[in-house]
Amino acid sequence: MNNLFTELENQNKQIPLAEILRPKTIEDFLGQSNVVAPNSPILNLLKTNRLFSLIFWGTPGCGKTTLARLIATKTNANFIELSAVTSGVKDIKDAVDKAKDALRAGQKTILFIDEIHRYSKTQQDALLPHLENGTLFLIGSTTENPSFQVVPALLSRLQVVRLNAIDDKSMASIIKKGFTYLATNYTLMECESGVLDFIINIARGDARYALNIVENAYFASDLRDNKRILTVKIIEEICQQRNTRYSQQEHYDCASAFQKSLRGSDPDAAIYYLAKMIAAGEDPRFIARRLITCAAEDVGNADPNALNIALNAHKAVELLGLPEGRIPLAQAVIYVARAPKSNEACMAIDTALSDISQGKDFPPPMHLRDAHYKDAKNYGFGVGYVYSHDAPDYEQQFMPDELVGRKYTQE
């Protein structure tokens, strides 16, 4: 009975176009010429049938899973595929047992773990001994920076390979393959001018998403004279609004670019990164805190009002929330970006802190020490201090004796 259910289930499966068109050979793999170009290190290793453990780090739909499968095919390796979302230590143990069986039969094993950054430290540690003794080779895929998400012990045993978002030229080829497949296996089609460019633009380097658009738009399009007519309007209606791509790495990258644009006095770039962070759902209070930091660190006393404006923007965001809060944030961003810049305060305090950390931790001179209690003068505390308002021209030493003449601020 179970076999019958499985057979019926397989018959009713609708395999996505992106899966059907998944490349079958390295030569058909598009968009990662830096990784699989002729004489590239990875390709040269594969030609010698050498396997090694690695992590593919890249945006969704850039070919991480596909490349892992192609490597297994190229090296004739046993391929075990797990998802970190649904698997755990037990699944790793089962994979190890299968890898041992394959070794006895003279075959190497690649264990592919999708979204490996979702594994806990314990789950990642469970992989270590089996990589160490050569039972299997690991290929992990992740959309997050492995330096943040993979434990150091595992990371030291892996080669990290950065995959790029699919470039426009390669994306055009992939989309055209989708058009050709559908027209050949179903009904002829005709594309309105601008359809290809529109899909490339909205897919943003994600080949899977692009082929999903192609497939859905094809079957949603009008049938005229036994021909499918694909239009930009149909694709717009299907796609609606796509969320801004925003991984943890991009969170840090955008925040960094935002602050550097403010520091570099480029209000247009700063507004763009502000918009990108807001569109991605970034906490506006986080954005405001970055703005406050820049107003103090990079504008400083060149325009002290910048700090007040940044602080008020933070308060306004807390009162208004979004979307209204975007306006005071934008107002403050433009002001801080256009303000004159001085990092004197930041440099001064950091230099003084550095001196103290290096052992220049000296007490104040005797005449500046606290003398408000009865016995203070018996110790010499406060003796000789001159009240500055009474004698504004009197030259008095304020630095510790050992640092007289040391400058932290600019003249």
C-alpha positions in Angstrom: 0.0 0.0 0.0 2.8 2.4 0.9 4.4 1.8 -2.5 1.1 2.6 -4.2 0.9 5.9 -2.3 4.5 6.8 -3.2 3.8 6.0 -6.9 0.7 8.2 -6.9 2.5 11.0 -5.1 5.3 10.9 -7.7 2.8 11.0 -10.5 1.1 14.1 -9.0 4.3 16.0 -8.4 4.7 19.2 -10.4 8.5 19.6 -10.7 9.4 23.4 -10.8 11.0 24.7 -14.0 14.0 25.8 -12.0 14.6 22.1 -11.0 14.0 20.8 -14.5 16.6 23.2 -16.0 19.2 22.7 -13.3 22.6 22.3 -15.1 23.7 18.8 -15.5 27.4 19.5 -16.3 30.0 22.1 -15.1 30.1 23.4 -18.6 26.4 24.3 -18.5 26.8 26.1 -15.1 26.3 29.8 -15.7 27.1 32.9 -13.7 30.1 31.9 -11.6 33.0 32.1 -14.1 35.3 33.2 -11.3 34.8 29.8 -9.6 34.5 27.3 -12.5 36.4 29.1 -15.3 39.0 27.1 -17.2 42.1 26.6 -15.1 40.4 27.9 -12.0 41.7 26.2 -8.8 38.4 24.4 -8.1 38.1 23.1 -11.7 41.7 22.0 -11.7 41.2 20.0 -8.5 38.1 18.4 -9.9 40.0 17.3 -13.0 42.4 15.4 -10.8 39.5 13.8 -9.0 40.5 15.5 -5.7 37.8 16.3 -3.2 38.0 18.9 -0.4 35.5 20.3 2.1 34.2 23.7 1.5 31.4 26.2 2.1 29.6 28.0 -0.7 28.6 31.5 0.5 26.2 33.5 -1.7 22.8 35.0 -2.2 19.7 32.9 -2.9 19.5 31.3 -6.3 23.2 31.8 -7.2 23.8 28.1 -7.8 25.2 26.8 -4.4 23.2 23.5 -4.4 23.7 23.0 -8.1 27.4 23.4 -7.9 27.6 20.9 -5.0 25.7 18.3 -7.0 27.9 18.9 -10.1 31.0 18.4 -8.0 29.7 15.1 -6.8 28.8 14.0 -10.3 32.3 15.1 -11.7 34.1 13.1 -9.0 31.7 10.2 -9.0 31.1 10.7 -5.3 28.3 9.4 -3.2 26.1 12.4 -2.5 24.0 12.9 0.6 21.9 16.0 0.9 20.6 17.4 4.2 18.8 20.7 5.1 19.9 22.3 8.4 16.3 23.4 8.8 14.9 19.9 9.1 17.9 17.7 10.1 19.9 17.2 13.3 22.7 15.1 14.9 20.8 11.8 14.2 20.7 12.6 10.5 24.4 13.4 10.6 25.1 10.0 12.2 23.0 8.2 9.6 25.0 10.0 6.9 28.3 9.0 8.5 27.1 5.3 8.5 26.3 5.6 4.8 29.6 7.2 4.1 31.4 4.4 5.8 29.5 1.8 3.7 30.4 3.8 0.5 34.1 3.8 1.6 34.1 0.1 1.9 32.9 -0.1 -1.6 35.7 2.3 -2.7 33.5 5.4 -3.1 34.0 8.8 -1.5 31.0 10.7 0.0 30.1 14.3 -0.1 27.7 15.4 2.6 25.9 18.5 1.4 24.2 20.6 4.1 22.0 23.4 2.9 21.6 26.5 5.1 24.4 25.2 7.3 24.4 28.5 9.3 21.2 27.2 10.9 23.0 24.4 12.7 23.7 24.9 16.4 27.2 24.7 17.7 26.6 21.1 18.9 25.4 20.1 15.5 28.4 21.7 13.8 30.8 20.1 16.3 29.2 16.7 15.4 30.8 17.0 11.9 34.3 17.5 13.1 35.7 14.0 13.7 34.3 12.7 10.5 36.0 15.4 8.5 39.2 14.9 10.5 39.4 11.2 9.7 38.3 11.4 6.1 35.1 9.5 6.4 33.3 12.2 4.3 33.8 15.5 2.7 31.5 18.4 3.6 30.0 21.0 1.3 27.9 23.5 3.1 25.8 26.3 1.6 24.9 29.5 3.4 23.4 32.9 2.6 25.1 34.3 5.7 28.8 35.2 6.3 30.4 32.0 7.6 32.7 34.0 9.8 29.7 34.9 11.9 27.7 31.7 11.7 30.1 28.8 11.5 32.1 27.7 14.6 35.9 28.3 14.2 36.8 24.7 14.6 34.7 23.7 11.6 35.6 26.8 9.6 39.3 25.9 9.9 38.6 22.6 8.2 36.8 24.2 5.3 37.6 26.4 2.3 35.1 29.2 1.9 34.1 30.0 -1.7 32.2 33.2 -2.3 29.5 32.9 -5.1 28.3 36.1 -6.8 24.7 36.9 -7.6 24.1 35.8 -11.2 25.2 38.5 -13.6 22.7 40.0 -16.1 24.2 38.3 -19.2 24.1 34.8 -17.6 20.6 35.6 -16.2 19.4 36.4 -19.7 20.7 33.1 -21.0 19.0 31.2 -18.1 15.6 33.0 -18.7 15.8 32.3 -22.4 16.3 28.6 -21.7 13.2 28.7 -19.6 11.2 30.3 -22.5 12.6 27.7 -24.9 11.7 24.8 -22.7 8.1 26.0 -22.2 7.6 26.8 -25.8 9.0 23.4 -26.9 7.1 21.3 -24.4 3.8 23.1 -24.2 2.6 25.9 -26.4 4.4 28.5 -28.6 4.9 31.8 -26.9 5.5 35.4 -27.7 7.1 37.9 -25.4 6.3 41.6 -25.3 9.2 44.0 -25.6 10.8 44.6 -22.2 9.8 41.3 -20.6 13.4 39.9 -20.5 14.9 43.1 -19.0 12.0 43.3 -16.5 12.6 39.8 -15.2 16.3 40.3 -15.0 15.8 43.5 -13.0 13.3 42.1 -10.5 15.2 38.8 -10.0 18.3 40.6 -8.8 20.7 37.8 -9.5 18.4 35.0 -8.2 18.1 32.4 -11.0 15.6 30.3 -9.2 13.3 33.3 -8.6 13.7 34.3 -12.3 12.6 30.8 -13.6 9.7 30.8 -11.2 8.6 34.1 -12.7 9.0 32.7 -16.2 7.0 29.6 -15.4 4.2 31.3 -13.5 3.9 34.1 -16.0 3.8 31.6 -18.9 0.8 29.7 -17.5 -1.0 32.9 -16.4 -0.7 34.5 -19.7 -3.4 34.9 -22.4 -3.7 32.2 -25.0 -4.3 33.8 -28.5 -4.2 31.8 -31.7 -2.7 28.8 -29.9 0.1 31.0 -28.6 1.0 32.3 -25.1 1.5 36.1 -24.9 3.8 37.2 -22.1 3.5 40.9 -21.1 5.2 43.0 -18.5 1.8 43.7 -16.9 1.2 40.0 -16.3 4.6 39.6 -14.6 4.0 42.7 -12.5 0.7 41.3 -11.3 2.3 37.9 -10.4 5.3 39.4 -8.6 3.5 42.2 -6.8 6.2 43.5 -4.5 9.3 41.6 -3.8 11.0 42.0 -0.4 14.4 43.7 -0.4 17.1 41.2 -0.1 18.7 41.7 3.3 20.7 39.1 5.0 22.6 39.5 8.3 25.7 40.4 6.2 23.8 43.0 4.3 22.5 44.4 7.6 26.1 45.1 8.6 27.2 46.2 5.0 24.3 48.7 4.7 24.9 50.1 8.1 28.6 50.5 7.3 27.9 52.1 3.9 25.3 54.4 5.5 27.7 55.7 8.2 30.6 56.1 5.7 28.3 58.0 3.3 27.4 60.4 6.1 31.1 60.8 7.0 32.0 61.4 3.4 29.3 64.2 3.0 27.3 62.4 0.4 23.6 63.0 1.3 22.3 61.2 -1.8 24.1 57.9 -0.9 23.1 58.3 2.7 19.5 58.7 1.8 19.7 55.6 -0.5 21.1 53.4 2.3 18.5 54.8 4.7 15.7 53.8 2.2 17.3 50.4 1.7 17.3 49.8 5.5 13.8 51.0 6.0 12.5 48.9 3.1 14.2 45.8 4.5 12.5 46.3 7.9 15.5 47.5 9.8 14.7 48.8 13.3 14.5 52.6 12.8 16.0 53.1 16.3 19.1 51.3 15.2 19.3 53.7 12.2 18.9 56.7 14.5 21.6 55.4 16.8 24.0 55.1 13.8 23.1 58.7 12.9 23.8 59.9 16.5 27.2 58.2 16.4 28.1 59.9 13.2 26.9 63.3 14.4 29.2 63.0 17.5 32.2 61.1 15.9 32.4 62.7 12.4 30.7 66.1 12.7 31.6 66.9 16.3 32.3 70.4 17.2 32.5 71.5 13.6 28.7 71.8 14.0 27.5 70.9 17.5 23.9 71.3 16.4 24.1 68.1 14.3 24.1 66.0 17.5 20.9 67.8 18.7 19.2 67.1 15.4 20.2 63.4 15.4 19.0 63.0 19.0 15.7 64.7 18.1 15.4 62.4 15.1 15.7 59.4 17.5 13.1 60.8 19.8 10.8 61.5 16.8 11.1 58.0 15.5 10.2 56.6 18.9 7.1 58.8 19.1 5.9 58.3 15.5 7.2 54.9 14.4 7.1 54.1 10.7 6.2 55.2 8.1 6.0 58.7 9.5 9.3 58.4 11.2 11.1 58.1 7.9 10.7 61.9 7.4 12.6 63.2 10.5 15.2 60.5 9.9 15.7 61.7 6.3 15.8 65.3 7.5 18.5 64.5 10.0 20.4 62.3 7.6 20.6 65.2 5.1 21.7 67.6 7.8 24.4 65.4 9.2 25.7 64.5 5.7 26.0 68.2 4.7 27.4 69.4 8.0 31.1 70.3 8.2 33.2 67.4 9.6 35.6 67.2 12.5 36.7 64.0 14.3 38.7 65.9 16.9 36.5 64.8 19.9 36.7 61.2 18.8 40.5 61.3 18.3 41.1 63.2 21.5 39.2 60.7 23.8 40.7 57.7 22.0 44.2 59.0 22.3 43.8 59.7 26.0 42.3 56.2 26.6 45.2 54.7 24.7 47.7 56.5 26.9 45.9 55.2 30.0 45.8 51.7 28.7 49.5 51.8 28.0 50.4 52.6 31.7 50.2 56.4 31.6 47.6 56.3 34.4 48.7 59.2 36.7 47.0 61.0 39.6 46.0 64.7 39.3 48.5 67.2 40.7 48.1 68.0 44.4 46.5 71.4 44.1 43.6 69.9 42.0 42.7 67.1 44.4 39.5 67.1 46.4 39.8 69.3 49.4 36.2 69.5 50.7 36.8 67.6 53.9 38.6 68.8 57.1 41.8 66.8 56.9 42.5 67.3 53.2 44.9 70.2 53.6 46.9 68.1 56.1 47.8 65.9 53.1 48.5 68.8 50.9 45.3 68.3 48.8 44.0 71.4 47.2 46.8 73.6 48.5 47.7 76.3 46.0 44.6 76.0 43.8 43.5 79.3 42.3 39.8 79.7 41.4 39.9 80.3 37.7 37.1 82.8 37.6 38.9 85.0 40.1 42.2 84.9 38.1 41.4 84.1 34.5 44.9 85.0 33.4 46.7 82.9 36.0 48.6 80.0 34.3 47.8 76.9 36.4 48.9 73.3 35.8 46.0 71.0 35.2 47.7 67.9 33.6 49.3 65.3 35.8 53.0 66.1 36.4 54.1 63.3 34.1 52.0 64.6 31.2 52.7 68.3 31.2 52.6 69.5 27.6 50.7 66.4 26.3 48.1 67.5 23.7 44.9 65.6 22.9 43.0 68.4 21.2 43.9 70.5 18.1 44.9 74.1 18.6 
